[in-house]
């Protein structure tokens, strides 16, 4: 049991692991960066094993992952939620070698 804190309440975000998320009682989040990394994987059957191997290397830095294949299963969309800026940059640098992979990143503070 987590002792009460006068300024924050404790919530949980669920993914592969339970991640505590602090919220201030005023409804404001602590100032921590959150990154959404979106990847459109074209030629999914060719790229998926290599892309998955790189994503797995950053598994401990990924808070949540969401993947959706296209209706014809040829392409896929992968969304990652991360908080470590260095890990985001490392992941993107490794993934940029793939021509058929589009990567977009959004940063929230």
N, C-alpha and C positions, 0 to 999 in steps of 0.2 A: 504494500500500500504506500502510495506517494503522499507525504505530508502536505497539507494545504499550504499554498503560497499566497500571500496577500495580493499580489499583482497579476497572477496568471492562473488559469485553469488548465487542466491536462486533458487533451483529447487524443485519439489515436487514428492514424491513417493506416489502412490495411493494404498490403500488397503481398509479396511473397513473405515478407516479415512484417511484424508490427512496428510501426515507427511512431514514437511520441511526437505530438505536435502541440506546441505551447501557444495558447491564445491569451491575450490580455483580457482582463475583465471589462475593459472599455471596448472590446471587440477588435482591437488592433493586433496584428501579428508582430512578433519581434522582428527587428530588421535583419533578415537573413535572406540571401539571394536564393531564388529558386529558378531553375532552368527547365524549359520544355524543349526537348530535342525531337524534331519530327524528321522522319526519313521516308521518302518514297522509293521503294525498291523496284526498279524495272527489271525485267528478266529474272524474276524471283527464283526460278529453279536453278539458274546459274550462280546468282550472287548470294543466295540465302546462307549456304554453309560458311562462306568466308565472313560475311557480315555478322552472323551469329557468333562466330569464334571471337571476333573483336568485341562485340557487346558483352560476351561472357567474361572477358578480361576485366571489365569495369563493373561486374555484377555487384560488388560490395558498395559501389558508389551510386547505384541506381535505386531510387526509392520505389518507383513504380514503372511498369512496362505494359503497353497496350498495343496489340497488333491486329490488323484487319487485312485479310487478303481481298483482292478484287474479285468480282463475281466469276471471272474466268480463271482465277488462280494464277494468272501470269505475273501480276504485280502485287505489291503489298505496301501497307502503310504501317510504320512502327513509330510509336510515341514513347519517349522516355522522360521521366521526371528525375532531375538530379539537383544537388545543392552544392557540390564541390566544383568551383570554377576550373581548377586545374584538371580535374578529371573530365569535365566537359570538353575542354580544349584538346586534351590528349585523345579522347574518343573521336572528335571531329577530324583531327589531323590524320589519324589512321584511316578513317572512312573516306576521306577525300580522294584517295587513290582510285576509287571505283567510279568510272565514267557514268554508269547507268544508275547511280544513286544520287538523289537530290536530298540535300540536308538543309533544314531551316532551324534556327534556334531563337527562342524568345526568353528574355531574362526579366524576372519580376523581383522587385526589391521591397 
